[in-house]
C-alpha cells in the first residue's frame, strides 16, 4: 500500500462519517470532522506513519492535502 492509500485509510478509520465520501476533498469542519475527531485523526496519523506531530502541525492539518504536506516535512514521500 502506498502512502497516499495509507493516509486515505487513516482518514476513513479516524472519521467514520467519511466512509462514503472522497476523503481527499474533506476539510476540517465538514460533517464528522470536529475538534474531537481532529485529535483522533492526528493520533491515527502519528501511529500510522510513526511520527510525532508538533502542536503547530496539528493545528495546520485542515485537509487531506495539508496532512500530506505535514507528513512530507517528516520525510515521508507521497
Beta strands, then each sheet from edge to edge (+ up, - down):
end
